[in-house]
Amino acid sequence: MYGSISGIWEAIFDKRAFVEIGEEGASFLEVLLGLEGVVAECFG
């Protein structure tokens, strides 16, 4: 869908993933990739 890990990261970072797969799906990807802490610290 996004082509690579960096593609997923970019989709989460610019909120495209939230629109395309929904908030729950994007949150799942963050947890799966270990990014939830990074996102929380940067944008929380």
N, C-alpha and C positions, 0 to 999 in steps of 0.2 A: 504494500500500500504506500509506504513512504520510501522504500528502496534501500534504506540503511539505518544504522543506529543514529547517525548524525541527522538523517531525514526525520526520524522520530523525534529527536531532541528539538530540532527546529520547529516541528509542528506543535510540540508542547509549549515551547518558549513563546511562539507568536500566537498561541491560542487557537490555531487552525484545527488541532486535534479535538478540542472541545466541541467545535462546530460540526466536524465531520463524523466523529464517533461518539459524541456525547461526553458529558463530564465524568460519568462513571468509568467509561472506557479509557479516557485519557488519564484518570487517576490510577487505574489499574496498570497502565503502561509506565507511569512514574514509579510505582512501587516495584514493578517487575525489573525495571532498569536501575533501581536504587536512587532515583532522582527526587523523591518526595521531600527529603531533608534539604536538598539543595534549593529546590523551588520554594519551600517554606521559608528558608533563611533569606533568600533573595527577594521574594515578593510578599512575604507574610507580614 
